[in-house]
Amino acid sequence: MAKPRVTTKQQALLTHLDGMTHMLWLDPEQLVTTTVGRQRTEQIERAIEYLIRSSVLMWHVRIDSTLTMVPEAHAQSGNKVSLRAKHITYALAERSSLLTKLEVIKSILEVPTEIQKSLRALNEVRNVCAHRLIIDNDEGRLVYKKHDLLKLACFHEFVMDMGDILNQYEPETRWLLDI
C-alpha cells in the first residue's frame, strides 16, 4: 500500500505532534524503548490516564460552552440576540457550573434523561480530573457511569455520549457563533 502524501504544512504539524507526544511521554515507541519492566507498565498506564484526563477536560469545556449558549438561543428574537439574553449568557458563563446550566436549560426545554445522566457523569469525572493529581484510591478513580474510564469500552461509551450531547445542543446554538 502506498504511503499517503502529505503537504509541507501537514508534515510540519506531524513533526510538531511527534515532538509533543515525545515530551509528554505519550509516544508508544518511546515508552517501549526507554523504559523496562514495571517502570514501562507504569509509564504506559500514566500515558493512558493523561490522555483520558485531557479528553475529559476538553469535552467538559466544549459542552459547558455549548450549554451556556442554549438559553441565549431560546431568548433570541428573529436572528438578533437581545441585550438581556447576552447578560443571561454572561451570567451563566461566568458564574454557573455545568449542572446549574443543566437546571436552567431544563426550565426552558425538555432534556432527555440519558443526556442528563451523561452530563452528571461528565461533571463527576471532570471534578476528579481537575482536583486530584494522583488517583490512588476508589474515591478518586476515573469512573463514568459506574465504570472504569481507563478501560477502552467505557472510554468509548464516554466519547459517544459526549457526541450525543453536542448533537443535541450544538445545532441550535451554532448560529450564535456567527454573530
C-alpha positions in Angstrom: 0.0 0.0 0.0 1.4 3.4 -1.0 2.1 5.9 1.8 -0.4 8.8 1.8 1.1 12.1 0.5 1.0 14.9 3.0 1.5 18.6 2.3 4.5 20.5 3.7 2.3 22.1 6.3 0.8 18.7 7.3 4.3 17.3 7.7 5.4 20.2 9.9 2.3 19.7 12.0 3.0 15.9 12.3 6.6 16.7 13.3 5.2 19.1 15.9 2.8 16.4 17.2 5.5 13.9 17.3 7.7 16.2 19.4 4.9 17.0 21.8 4.0 13.3 22.3 7.6 12.6 23.0 8.0 15.5 25.5 4.8 14.4 27.3 5.8 10.7 27.4 2.8 9.8 25.2 4.8 8.2 22.3 4.3 4.4 22.4 7.6 3.7 20.7 9.5 5.9 23.2 7.7 4.2 26.1 8.8 0.8 24.9 12.4 1.7 24.1 13.3 3.9 27.1 11.7 2.0 30.0 11.8 -1.6 31.3 9.7 -3.9 33.3 7.4 -2.4 35.9 8.5 1.2 35.0 7.4 0.6 31.5 4.0 -0.7 32.7 3.5 2.3 35.0 4.6 4.8 32.3 2.1 3.3 29.8 -0.7 3.4 32.4 0.2 7.0 33.2 0.1 7.9 29.5 -3.4 6.4 29.1 -4.5 8.3 32.2 -3.2 11.6 30.9 -4.9 11.1 27.6 -8.2 10.3 29.3 -7.9 13.2 31.7 -7.2 15.7 29.0 -10.1 14.3 26.9 -12.5 14.6 29.9 -11.4 18.2 30.5 -11.7 19.1 26.8 -15.2 17.6 26.5 -16.3 19.4 29.7 -15.1 22.8 28.4 -16.7 22.3 25.0 -20.0 21.1 26.4 -20.1 23.7 29.1 -19.6 26.4 26.5 -22.4 24.9 24.3 -24.8 24.7 27.2 -24.0 28.3 28.1 -25.5 29.4 24.7 -28.7 27.3 24.8 -30.7 29.8 26.9 -29.4 32.7 24.7 -30.5 30.8 21.6 -34.0 30.4 23.1 -34.2 34.1 24.3 -33.4 35.5 20.8 -35.9 37.3 18.7 -35.5 36.5 15.0 -31.8 36.5 14.2 -31.0 39.1 16.8 -29.9 38.5 20.3 -31.3 40.9 22.9 -29.1 42.6 25.4 -31.0 40.8 28.1 -30.1 37.5 26.5 -26.5 38.4 26.3 -26.5 39.3 30.0 -28.1 36.0 30.9 -25.4 34.2 28.8 -22.6 36.2 30.5 -24.0 35.4 34.0 -24.3 31.7 33.1 -20.8 31.6 31.6 -19.1 33.3 34.4 -21.0 32.2 37.5 -22.6 28.9 36.9 -21.5 25.3 36.9 -22.3 22.7 34.3 -25.1 21.3 36.5 -26.6 24.7 37.1 -26.7 25.3 33.4 -28.4 22.0 33.0 -31.1 23.1 35.5 -31.6 26.4 33.6 -32.0 24.5 30.3 -34.4 22.0 31.9 -36.6 25.0 32.8 -36.9 26.0 29.1 -36.6 22.7 27.3 -37.2 19.1 27.8 -33.8 17.4 28.3 -33.7 13.7 27.6 -33.0 11.5 30.7 -29.9 10.0 29.0 -28.4 13.4 28.3 -29.0 14.4 31.9 -27.3 11.2 33.2 -24.4 11.8 30.8 -24.0 15.4 31.9 -24.0 14.4 35.6 -21.5 11.6 35.0 -19.3 14.0 33.0 -19.4 16.5 35.8 -18.4 13.9 38.4 -15.4 12.6 36.4 -14.4 16.1 35.5 -14.2 17.0 39.2 -11.8 14.1 39.8 -9.7 15.0 36.8 -9.5 18.7 37.8 -9.0 18.3 41.5 -7.0 15.1 42.1 -3.5 14.8 40.7 -2.9 11.3 41.9 -5.6 8.7 41.6 -4.7 6.1 44.1 -8.0 5.0 45.8 -11.5 4.2 44.9 -12.8 7.6 45.9 -10.6 9.3 43.3 -11.0 6.8 40.5 -11.9 7.9 37.0 -15.4 6.5 36.9 -18.0 7.2 34.3 -21.5 5.8 34.9 -20.1 3.4 37.4 -17.5 2.0 35.0 -13.7 2.5 34.9 -13.0 5.2 32.4 -9.4 3.8 31.9 -11.0 0.8 30.2 -11.4 1.2 26.4 -15.1 0.2 26.3 -16.0 2.7 29.0 -14.0 5.4 27.3 -15.7 4.6 24.0 -19.1 5.0 25.7 -18.0 8.3 27.2 -16.9 9.7 23.8 -20.2 8.5 22.2 -22.2 10.1 25.0 -20.3 13.4 24.6 -21.0 13.4 20.9 -24.7 12.8 21.6 -24.8 15.8 23.9 -23.2 18.0 21.3 -25.5 16.7 18.6 -28.5 17.6 20.9 -27.4 21.2 21.5 -24.8 22.5 19.1 -27.0 22.8 16.0 -29.4 25.2 17.8 -26.6 27.3 19.2 -24.2 27.3 16.2 -25.7 30.4 14.7 -24.8 32.4 17.8 -21.1 31.9 17.0 -21.6 33.7 13.7 -22.8 37.0 15.3 
